[in-house]
Every structure is written in structure tokens, then in C-alpha cells.
Amino acid sequence: MTAIALTPAQRKVHRSDAHHLDPVVMIGADGLTPAVVKETNVALKAHGLIKLRVFSDDRPAREAMLAELADKLDAAPIQHIGKLLVLWRPIPPKEKVEDEKRKAGPRVVKVLKFSKSGNHRAQVKKLTILGNERLTPGGTVKRAKPARQVSAKKRSSSVE
């Protein structure tokens, strides 16, 4: 596999996104062991953009580790600054589990209530909506309307 090639603008965006991240993988004195490669792969699958810390004083060795990891894991090397390495790989789409027994459960919905004067922030309320409820345009929770009931007499006359 080869490393992903990014434009300088894309690399700059990823560098700025990685600025606040903490290192999730530490590379010790043993270097790139299979366990380190595996953990880096898992972290890339989960986060997409990760920082690695290398406990080695040899700069060319760190550069080689970054290139080797990017090549092995099909990732893009974003940055090498000091003992920190930054890698990026797009997160793969998650597979949906199609289960016939699975039904919709309660869901949490955010409702914004704006102030009448417009000078204050909107209030954010989190509401839990059950399967038999609906959210009205006004932001209140109501029970869903039941299916329209038809009497047996009308049902039998419509069949004929």
C-alpha cells in the first residue's frame, strides 16, 4: 500500500485540526513493533486523525517511522514536529446492522427555543421521544395519532 498524497492546503487543515489532540499511541525504545502498528491502525479507524509520540532522540529514525507507518497503513503523513508524529486516514463508513427484530427505541432530540426579543441566546432543551410520540412544530411532545379506526359495519360494506 502507498501513503495518501495530500495537497499542501489539505495538509494545513489537518495540521490545524491536530493541534489540540493528545498523543494516542506511544512508540518506545523497541520502535515499530507489530503491536504498535496494530494500535495505530485501530486508532486511525476510530479517529481518523491521530498524534503519536516517539521516545527516541534519533530524528532520521523518527522520519523513517512516519514514512513506514504511512506506507503500511495507507495513511497520509501530516506533520513531524519534535517527537510528535501526526497521521491521517479517512474513517471508513460503518456498516449498518440489518436486524428484523430491531425496532426504533427512544431518541434524544434537541429543541431550540428562541427569545421573543432576539437579544438573548436560544435555549437548548434535550427531550427524549419514545416510539409512540412525536415532536410538534412548537417543540412539545405529543402522542402519535393512532391509526384511524373503522367500524366493522363500514369495513364489511366497503368490501362488497
C-alpha positions, 0 to 999 in steps of 0.5 A: 500500500502507498501513503495518501498524497495530500495537497499542501492546503489539505495538509494545513487543515489537518495540521490545524485540526491536530493541534489540540489532540493528545498523543494516542499511541506511544512508540518506545525504545523497541520502535515499530513493533507489530503491536504498535502498528496494530494500535495505530491502525485501530486508532486511525479507524476510530479517529481518523486523525491521530498524534503519536509520540516517539521516545527516541532522540534519533530524528532520521529514525523518527522520519523513517517511522512516519514514512513506514507507518504511512506506507503500511497503513495507507495513511497520509503523513501530516506533520513531524514536529519534535517527537510528535508524529501526526497521521491521517486516514479517512474513517471508513463508513460503518456498516449498518446492522440489518436486524428484523427484530430491531425496532426504533427505541427512544431518541434524544432530540434537541429543541431550540427555543428562541427569545421573543426579543432576539437579544438573548441566546436560544435555549437548548432543551434535550427531550427524549421521544419514545416510539409512540410520540412525536415532536410538534412544530412548537417543540412539545411532545405529543402522542402519535395519532393512532391509526384511524379506526373503522367500524366493522359495519363500514369495513364489511360494506366497503368490501362488497 
